[in-house]
Amino acid sequence: MVIKQKAALVKLKYLILQAKSANQLSAIIIDYTHEEMIQVYGQLTSEQQRKIKLIWQKCKN
C-alpha cells in the first residue's frame, strides 16, 4: 500500500510540473486529496512553486 501511495505522489508531482494552465491544474486537483496536493507542493523547489503560483495568478486576471 505504501509503495502504491508513493507512486501516486510521484505521478502527481510529474503532472503538476507539466501543467501549463489553471484548467490543467484544476483537472489534476480533482483526482487527488488536499493532503496529497499539499504534500507534493511542499516537495517542490521554490522555483517550481513560483511557476505554479504564476499559473494560478494568470487565471485570476
Secondary structure, 3 states (H helix, E strand, C coil): CHHHHHHHHHHHHHHHHHCCCHHHHHHHHHCCCHHHHHHHHHHCCHHHHHHHHHHHHHHHC
